[in-house]
Amino acid sequence: MNQPQPLQQPPQQPDFAVINDKFRTLGTGVSAKLTEIGNDFSTKCAEIGQELGLCPNLPPIAQGNEILNMLRRMDTRLVRIETRQGEMDTRLRRIEAAVDQLNNRALAGESNVVARAHNSITFAGKPLAALYSPTTNELIEDFPATRGDLDELSHMRVVDLLRQLGQPIDGTPDEKRSRLKCACGILLS
């Protein structure tokens, strides 16, 4: 627990009455002898210098230094806060991107369920329902129009469609074509 701090004596401050008196004495001493004035002048200047040296102890100046130090500490803290905020913004953007990807996958998945149901009952000459890319939730371009077109696809196009559908691309060409047909909802016999 914090205990009350004892009151501290304020630091010594300049005495402006003394400074005023010394300057007045100098003014009245001008008519005295030059040597006397020279000695007195140097003594008075030393005393004035000593008093002026106490100016940093004046509350406004001493508090000004404390305020400057506090502002420096606050600036350092603000830099740390800004850095953390930047890191949080980066994390938030990553989270938003991940949510967008999940949303695309979910929407494409819903659309593809309907398309697969349609494709499961189509015959060789009937049109196929195109599937959506789970990455972009957009219709896959140049999707085979019919089952016959699906059977005519080149091996490279089969691999490309499997990739766009997020399916594995390993296996023989016949296994890949069968996997694509399953992904399209076509029942294999």
PASEFI-680169 format. One record per residue: x negated, y negated, z negated of N, C-alpha, C in turn; residue number from 1. Coordinates in pm, 1 decimal. Each point is the difference from the previous one (the first is absolute). Example, Ala and Ser with C-alpha at 12.3 -4.5 7.8 and 13.67 -1.06 7.14 Angstrom:
<atoms>
ATOM    neast   nnorth      nup   caeast  canorth     caup    ceast   cnorth      cup   n
ATOM  -1319.0    569.0   -780.0     89.0   -119.0      0.0    -90.0   -120.0      0.0   1
ATOM     35.0   -105.0     72.0    -82.0   -119.0     -6.0     77.0   -109.0    -73.0   2
</atoms>
This chain:
<atoms>
ATOM    neast   nnorth      nup   caeast  canorth     caup    ceast   cnorth      cup   n
ATOM    -84.2    118.3      0.0     84.2   -118.3      0.0    -88.6   -124.4      0.0   1
ATOM     49.7   -101.3     64.9    -75.1   -125.1      5.6     19.4    -78.4   -128.0   2
ATOM   -111.5    -42.2    -57.1      7.1    -82.1   -119.5    -14.5   -145.1     43.4   3
ATOM     63.1    -90.9    -72.3    -10.2   -140.9     38.6   -146.0    -45.2     -3.1   4
ATOM    -36.8    -75.7     99.9   -136.3    -51.7     12.0    -13.8   -126.1    -85.7   5
ATOM   -112.0    -14.8    -68.9    -18.8   -123.3    -77.9    -15.4   -118.8     94.7   6
ATOM     45.9   -115.0    -44.3    -12.1   -119.9     81.5   -147.0    -35.1     15.3   7
ATOM    -37.7    -27.7    123.3   -138.9    -35.3     26.6    -11.9   -151.3      8.3   8
ATOM   -115.6    -46.1    -43.1    -28.5   -142.6      9.8    -22.2    -31.2    148.1   9
ATOM     60.4   -108.5     48.5    -26.0    -35.4    140.0   -146.8    -38.0     16.1  10
ATOM    -56.9     26.9    117.2   -140.9    -36.1     21.7    -19.1   -151.2     -9.4  11
ATOM   -120.6    -36.6    -32.1    -30.4   -142.4    -16.2     25.4    -73.7    131.0  12
ATOM     61.6   -119.0     -9.8     35.9    -77.8    118.0    -69.4   -135.5     -7.0  13
ATOM    -11.2    -67.7    116.0    -67.5   -129.6     -0.3     81.6   -103.9    -76.8  14
ATOM    -70.0    -88.6    -61.7     64.8   -108.9    -74.5     -6.8   -124.9     87.2  15
ATOM    112.1    -30.6     66.7      1.3   -112.7     92.1    -17.0   -133.9    -71.8  16
ATOM     35.3     -5.7   -129.0    -21.4   -123.9    -76.5   -149.7    -24.5    -14.8  17
ATOM    -77.0    106.9    -23.5   -146.2    -14.3    -12.3    -57.2    -46.0    133.1  18
ATOM     49.5     63.3    111.4    -49.7    -38.9    132.6     30.5   -147.4     25.6  19
ATOM    119.8    -44.0    -34.3     40.3   -139.6     19.2    -88.6    -93.4    -82.4  20
ATOM    -24.5     36.7   -124.3    -82.2    -82.6    -89.2   -141.9    -12.6     54.8  21
ATOM    -55.3    111.9     50.8   -137.4     -3.2     51.2     -9.5    -91.9    121.1  22
ATOM     98.9      6.7     88.1     -1.8    -88.4    116.7     14.1   -147.1    -41.7  23
ATOM     82.5    -27.0   -102.0     16.6   -137.0    -48.2   -130.5    -51.3    -60.2  24
ATOM    -63.6     86.2    -77.0   -126.6    -38.5    -60.9   -102.7    -31.4    107.6  25
ATOM     -0.5     80.1    105.6    -92.3    -26.8    110.1     27.5   -137.5     61.1  26
ATOM    128.7    -28.8     17.9     36.7   -128.3     60.7    -44.3   -118.2    -84.3  27
ATOM     13.9      9.8   -130.8    -39.5   -111.7    -86.4   -151.4     -4.8    -17.3  28
ATOM    -68.2    112.9     18.2   -144.6      2.6    -20.0    -78.8    -48.2    118.9  29
ATOM     66.6    -32.3    112.3    -70.6    -41.9    120.3    -78.9   -128.1    -24.6  30
ATOM     53.5    -85.1    -84.9    -68.4   -126.0    -23.3   -124.8     18.0    -86.1  31
ATOM    -18.6    114.7    -64.6   -117.7     22.8    -84.2   -122.8     20.8     87.0  32
ATOM   -109.4     22.5    -64.9   -126.5     16.4     70.2      4.2    122.4     90.7  33
ATOM    -77.2     -8.0    109.2      0.0    109.1     97.0    -49.1    131.0    -60.7  34
ATOM   -100.1     -3.7    -77.5    -50.8    124.1    -58.0     99.5     57.9    -98.5  35
ATOM     59.5    -90.5    -75.3     99.4     44.3    -96.4    118.2     62.1     73.6  36
ATOM     40.8    -64.2    110.5    111.9     51.1     79.7    -39.5    132.7     64.2  37
ATOM   -121.6      6.9     48.8    -45.6    124.5     65.0      6.7    117.5    -93.9  38
ATOM    -49.9    -16.6   -123.5      5.5    107.9    -99.0    144.0     32.8    -37.4  39
ATOM     75.5   -106.0    -26.6    139.4     19.0    -39.3     78.4     63.7    115.3  40
ATOM    -29.9    -43.9    123.4     69.6     53.0    117.6    -24.4    149.5     13.5  41
ATOM   -121.0     42.9    -15.7    -29.9    142.0     16.2     63.7     81.4   -111.3  42
ATOM      4.7    -52.5   -122.2     66.3     69.7   -110.7    148.9     10.5     26.7  43
ATOM     58.9   -112.0     41.8    143.7     -2.2     26.1     34.6     95.5    114.2  44
ATOM    -82.6      3.5    104.1     26.1     91.0    113.2     -6.7    145.3    -45.1  45
ATOM    -93.5     30.8    -87.9    -10.7    136.4    -51.7    124.9     37.2    -78.1  46
ATOM     48.1    -93.7    -82.2    121.5     25.8    -77.8    121.5     14.8     91.0  47
ATOM      7.3    -85.1    103.4    111.1      9.7     95.1     -4.9    135.5     72.4  48
ATOM   -118.7     38.5     41.3    -16.8    128.7     69.0     43.5    116.7    -86.4  49
ATOM    -34.1     -9.1   -129.1     39.0    106.2    -92.4    152.1      8.0     -9.0  50
ATOM     65.7   -115.1    -10.1    145.9     -1.5     -9.2     64.6     49.6    130.2  51
ATOM    -54.9    -44.2    113.4     55.5     45.6    128.2    -21.1    150.6     19.4  52
ATOM   -103.0     53.8    -59.8    -25.1    144.3      8.3    107.2     82.1    -68.3  53
ATOM     78.3    -63.1    -84.7    108.0     71.6    -68.8    129.8      2.4     81.9  54
ATOM      1.4    -63.8    116.7    122.1     -6.1     82.1     57.0    137.7     34.9  55
ATOM    -81.0    101.3     25.8     59.5    130.8     31.2     85.0     56.4   -113.5  56
ATOM    -18.4    -54.2   -121.8     79.8     48.3   -113.3    138.7    -63.8     -6.7  57
ATOM     24.8    -98.7     84.9    132.1    -61.8      0.1    103.8    106.2     36.7  58
ATOM    113.6      0.8    -70.9    101.1    104.0     27.3     37.4     13.1    147.3  59
ATOM     25.4   -108.3     72.7     37.8     20.3    140.4   -109.2     69.6     81.6  60
ATOM   -126.0    -27.0    -27.6   -109.0     61.5     76.7    -19.4    144.5    -42.9  61
ATOM     -1.3     24.5   -129.8    -17.5    136.7    -49.7    117.4     86.7     45.1  62
ATOM    121.9    -54.2     -8.0    117.3     76.0     43.5     -2.7     20.1    151.4  63
ATOM    -55.8    -97.3     71.6    -11.5     14.2    145.1    -86.7    118.8     37.0  64
ATOM   -110.2     19.2    -74.3    -86.3    116.1     25.6     73.7    129.8    -30.0  65
ATOM     76.0      0.6   -108.9     78.5    119.1    -33.6    103.2     27.6    109.1  66
ATOM     62.8   -106.1     49.1     99.8     15.7    105.9    -65.0     55.7    126.1  67
ATOM   -117.8    -51.6     35.9    -70.7     51.2    117.7    -33.7    148.2    -15.3  68
ATOM    -47.4     38.1   -116.4    -31.2    141.7    -23.4    125.0     85.7     10.0  69
ATOM    110.5    -49.6    -54.9    126.0     74.3      6.1     45.7     13.2    145.9  70
ATOM    -12.9   -107.8     77.1     38.1      5.3    141.0    -85.4     99.8     77.3  71
ATOM   -127.9      7.7    -31.7    -87.6     97.9     65.6     45.0    142.8    -30.9  72
ATOM     35.0     24.7   -127.4     48.3    133.5    -38.8    130.9     31.9     71.0  73
ATOM     88.0    -99.2      9.4    128.3     21.0     67.7    -22.3     29.6    148.7  74
ATOM    -94.8    -70.0     61.1    -30.3     23.0    141.1    -48.5    143.3     21.3  75
ATOM    -86.3     47.0    -89.5    -49.3    137.5      9.4    115.3     99.0    -11.2  76
ATOM     90.7    -25.0    -92.2    116.1     87.9    -16.6     89.6     -3.8    123.1  77
ATOM     19.1   -117.7     56.5     83.5    -11.4    120.0    -60.0     77.6    117.4  78
ATOM   -131.2     -4.0     12.1    -65.9     76.8    106.5     26.9    149.1    -20.4  79
ATOM    -10.4     46.9   -126.0     29.2    141.7    -28.7    145.2     33.0     32.3  80
ATOM     91.0    -89.2    -35.6    141.9     22.9     27.8     24.5      5.7    150.5  81
ATOM    -60.9    -92.2     73.9     16.6     -0.3    145.5    -55.4    128.2     61.0  82
ATOM   -111.9     48.7    -51.4    -57.3    125.0     50.2     95.1    115.6    -26.0  83
ATOM     52.6      6.4   -120.6     95.5    107.2    -33.0    125.5    -11.0     84.9  84
ATOM     46.3   -120.8     23.2    118.7    -18.9     81.9    -27.1     48.2    142.3  85
ATOM   -117.8    -28.6     52.6    -36.8     48.3    134.0     -0.7    152.0      5.4  86
ATOM    -55.2     62.6   -105.5     -0.9    146.5     -5.5    142.2     55.0     -6.9  87
ATOM     84.8    -67.2    -77.1    139.4     45.0    -11.6     74.0    -17.7    132.8  88
ATOM    -27.7   -109.0     70.9     61.2    -21.2    131.4    -40.1    111.3     96.4  89
ATOM   -127.5     37.6     -3.7    -48.1    108.4     86.6     71.6    130.1    -33.6  90
ATOM      9.9     30.6   -128.9     70.0    122.0    -41.4    146.3     -3.8     41.8  91
ATOM     62.7   -115.3    -16.4    140.3    -13.6     37.4     19.0     22.3    150.2  92
ATOM    -90.3    -54.3     82.5      8.8     22.0    144.8    -13.3    148.6     33.1  93
ATOM    -90.3     69.4    -70.7    -15.4    144.3     22.6    127.8     74.6    -37.7  94
ATOM     57.5    -38.1   -112.0    124.1     64.9    -45.0    111.8    -26.9    100.5  95
ATOM     10.2   -124.9     46.7    103.4    -32.2     98.4    -19.6     79.9    127.5  96
ATOM   -125.4     16.3     44.3    -27.2     78.8    120.5     39.6    145.8    -21.9  97
ATOM    -30.0     52.7   -117.9     36.7    138.7    -29.8    151.1     15.9     -4.4  98
ATOM     69.7    -96.1    -57.3    146.9      5.3     -5.0     56.2     -7.8    141.8  99
ATOM    -57.8    -86.6     83.9     44.3     -9.5    138.8    -18.9    133.1     72.3 100
ATOM   -114.5     65.3    -22.7    -24.2    129.9     62.9    101.7    102.9    -47.2 101
ATOM     25.1      1.7   -130.4    100.0     94.1    -52.7    138.0    -30.6     57.1 102
ATOM     32.6   -125.8     10.5    129.2    -39.3     56.3     11.4     45.9    145.4 103
ATOM   -107.3    -22.2     78.2      0.1     44.0    140.2     19.0    151.2      8.9 104
ATOM    -72.9     72.5    -85.5     11.7    147.0      1.8    142.4     43.1    -35.0 105
ATOM     59.0    -63.3   -100.6    135.2     37.8    -41.9    101.7    -30.8    109.7 106
ATOM     -8.8   -120.0     58.1     94.8    -36.9    105.7    -17.0     88.0    123.3 107
ATOM   -125.4     23.8     39.4    -25.0     87.4    115.1     48.6    140.8    -30.2 108
ATOM    -22.8     45.5   -123.6     44.4    134.1    -39.1    150.8     13.8     10.7 109
ATOM     73.4   -101.4    -45.2    146.4      3.3      9.4     45.4      4.1    145.9 110
ATOM    -61.4    -84.7     82.0     36.6     -2.5    142.3    -36.7    130.8     68.2 111
ATOM   -115.1     56.0    -37.4    -45.5    124.0     63.6     85.1    119.2    -40.7 112
ATOM     59.4     -1.9   -118.4     89.1    109.9    -41.3    118.4      8.1     96.6 113
ATOM     56.1   -115.3     31.8    113.4     -4.2     92.6    -45.0     44.8    139.1 114
ATOM   -114.4    -50.0     45.1    -50.9     36.8    133.0    -29.2    150.0      6.0 115
ATOM    -58.0     54.8   -104.2    -30.3    144.8     -0.7    128.2     83.4      2.5 116
ATOM    101.6    -45.8    -72.5    128.8     71.4      1.7     56.3     -0.5    141.7 117
ATOM     -8.4   -114.7     66.7     47.1     -9.0    139.4    -81.9     92.4     89.8 118
ATOM   -132.6     -5.3    -14.8    -88.3     79.7     85.6     17.5    150.0    -22.1 119
ATOM     44.5     38.5   -118.3     13.2    143.3    -29.5    113.7     64.4     79.3 120
ATOM     91.4    -79.3     51.4    112.5     56.9     74.8     -2.8    -36.2    147.5 121
ATOM   -107.2    -63.5     46.6     -8.1    -34.3    142.8    -54.1    118.2     78.3 122
ATOM     35.5      3.3    127.2    -46.7    104.9     89.8   -106.8    -55.9     91.3 123
ATOM    -58.3     85.1     80.3   -115.2    -34.7     82.7     19.7   -126.3     82.5 124
ATOM    113.3    -22.6     60.4     16.9   -116.2     86.2     56.2   -121.9    -71.0 125
ATOM     40.8     13.8   -123.6     63.1   -110.3    -72.9   -106.9    -92.0    -60.9 126
ATOM     33.7   -129.3    -17.1    -99.6    -92.8    -55.1    -32.3     28.9   -147.2 127
ATOM   -126.0    -23.2    -32.8    -45.5      8.2   -139.6     15.5   -137.7    -64.7 128
ATOM     24.3     -0.9   -129.7     -2.5   -125.6    -75.3   -145.4    -27.8    -36.5 129
ATOM    -45.0   -119.6     32.5   -139.6    -37.1    -30.5    -17.6    -13.2   -150.9 130
ATOM   -121.6     30.9    -45.5    -32.2    -10.7   -142.3    -70.4   -132.5    -28.0 131
ATOM      0.6    -35.5   -129.4    -63.6   -123.7    -46.9   -135.6     31.5    -61.9 132
ATOM    -93.2    -91.9     16.9   -131.9     13.5    -62.9     12.3    -30.1   -148.9 133
ATOM    -48.0     90.7    -86.6      6.7    -28.5   -143.3    -91.7   -115.5    -42.6 134
ATOM    -95.5    -33.7     83.1    -91.5   -109.3    -33.2     63.7   -135.9     26.6 135
ATOM     68.4    -11.1    114.4     52.9   -130.8     40.7    151.9     -9.2     -7.5 136
ATOM     67.7    113.5    -12.8    145.6      8.4      4.2     53.4    -53.3    133.2 137
ATOM    -74.4     20.4    106.6     43.8    -36.6    134.9     10.5    127.1     82.7 138
ATOM     88.0     -3.8    100.8     12.4    115.1     88.9   -134.0     29.1     65.4 139
ATOM    -32.6    126.9      9.3   -124.8     39.4     64.9     17.0    -22.4    149.8 140
ATOM    -92.8    -74.8     57.7      7.2    -32.0    142.4    -21.2    125.2     84.9 141
ATOM     66.0      0.0    113.2    -12.5    109.5     98.2     27.9    136.3    -62.4 142
ATOM     98.4      3.2    -89.7     38.6    127.3    -60.5     64.1     85.5    109.4 143
ATOM    -25.9    131.9      1.6     57.8     84.2    105.1    153.5    -13.4      2.5 144
ATOM     53.2    -16.4    116.6    143.8    -23.0     14.6     81.8    127.6    -17.5 145
ATOM    -56.6    114.1     38.1     74.2    127.0     -7.4    -90.9    108.9    -54.7 146
ATOM     59.9    116.7    -28.9    -80.1    116.0    -42.3    -96.0     40.8    110.7 147
ATOM     46.4    -10.3    121.3    -86.3     34.7    113.6   -122.1    -90.7      5.6 148
ATOM     21.9   -130.5    -24.0   -113.5    -94.4     -2.3    -95.9     33.9   -114.1 149
ATOM     54.3     44.9   -111.2    -82.8     38.0   -114.6    -89.8    118.7     36.4 150
ATOM     56.9     95.1     75.5    -77.7    117.3     41.7   -107.6    -36.2    101.6 151
ATOM     17.4   -109.6     72.3    -93.2    -41.4    106.1   -112.4    -91.9    -51.5 152
ATOM      3.8    -41.6   -126.0    -99.9    -94.3    -52.9   -140.1     58.5      6.9 153
ATOM    -96.3    -87.2     28.3   -139.9     43.2     -3.6    -41.7     25.6   -145.4 154
ATOM   -105.7     75.9    -14.4    -51.3     29.4   -133.7    -34.0   -129.2    -74.9 155
ATOM    -63.0    -96.2     69.2    -38.1   -127.7    -63.4    123.6    -76.4    -47.3 156
ATOM    107.9      2.0     79.1    121.8    -71.1    -39.7     66.1     68.3   -119.3 157
ATOM     -6.5    133.5     -5.7     54.2     73.9   -115.3    -74.0    -42.7   -126.6 158
ATOM   -133.4     -4.9     10.3    -82.0    -40.8   -115.5     33.9   -144.0    -39.4 159
ATOM     16.4    -87.9     98.9     33.4   -140.2    -27.4    134.2    -11.1    -72.8 160
ATOM    100.4     74.1     46.4    131.2     -4.6    -65.5     -6.5     56.5   -141.5 161
ATOM    -76.4    108.6    -18.5    -15.3     55.9   -136.0    -61.8   -104.2    -93.9 162
ATOM   -101.1    -69.3     48.9    -64.4   -104.6    -82.3    100.0   -109.5    -35.4 163
ATOM     76.5    -45.6     98.9     96.4   -107.6    -24.8    107.8     43.3    -98.6 164
ATOM     27.2    129.5     -5.4    100.7     51.4    -93.1    -61.1     38.2   -134.8 165
ATOM   -131.6    -15.6    -13.7    -66.8     31.7   -126.5    -11.4    150.6    -23.6 166
ATOM     -4.5     76.8    107.7     -9.0    145.5     -9.9   -144.7     44.9     19.6 167
ATOM    -35.0    117.9    -52.5   -135.8     52.0     20.7    -24.6     27.9    148.9 168
ATOM   -125.2     -9.6     40.7    -33.3     21.8    141.2    -94.7    118.3     17.9 169
ATOM    -11.0     84.3   -101.2    -87.0    116.7     12.8     75.5    114.3     67.9 170
ATOM    -73.3    100.0     41.3     60.8    118.1     61.4    -18.3      2.2    150.7 171
ATOM     53.9    106.1     60.8     -8.5     17.3    145.4     98.8    -93.9     67.3 172
ATOM    -15.9    -20.2    129.9     96.2    -83.9     72.0    144.4     49.0    -14.4 173
ATOM     22.7    131.8      2.0    136.3     51.9    -15.8     53.5    -27.7   -140.5 174
ATOM    -87.6     12.2   -102.3     43.0    -29.2   -137.9     35.7   -148.0    -14.6 175
ATOM    -77.6    -84.8     63.2     28.0   -144.2     -6.3    132.3    -32.1     68.3 176
ATOM     24.4     59.8    115.7    125.8    -24.7     70.9    118.3     49.5    -83.8 177
ATOM    -14.1    117.3    -63.9    106.4     53.4    -86.4     23.4    -93.8   -118.4 178
ATOM   -109.6    -52.8    -58.1     11.7    -93.3   -112.7     73.5   -126.4     44.3 179
ATOM    -30.6    -50.2    120.0     68.0   -118.8     51.1    149.1     27.2     18.8 180
ATOM     33.5    117.5     54.3    141.6     33.9     18.6     71.3      4.1   -135.0 181
ATOM    -61.5     60.7   -100.9     59.6      3.0   -135.7     16.3   -141.5    -53.2 182
ATOM   -102.2    -84.6     19.6      6.9   -138.7    -48.0    111.9    -76.5     68.5 183
ATOM     33.3     41.5    122.2    108.6    -66.3     75.1    136.5     58.2    -36.9 184
ATOM      1.4    109.1    -72.9    126.7     61.8    -40.9     47.1    110.3     91.8 185
ATOM    -84.2     36.1     93.3     37.5    105.7     94.9    -24.6    134.9    -66.6 186
ATOM    104.0     80.9     -5.0     -9.6    131.3    -62.2    -73.3     94.5     92.9 187
ATOM    -97.0     69.3    -54.1    -76.8     93.9     80.2     67.4    136.1     -7.6 188
ATOM      3.2     69.1    111.5     61.5    131.2     -0.4   -103.0    109.4     15.0 189
</atoms>
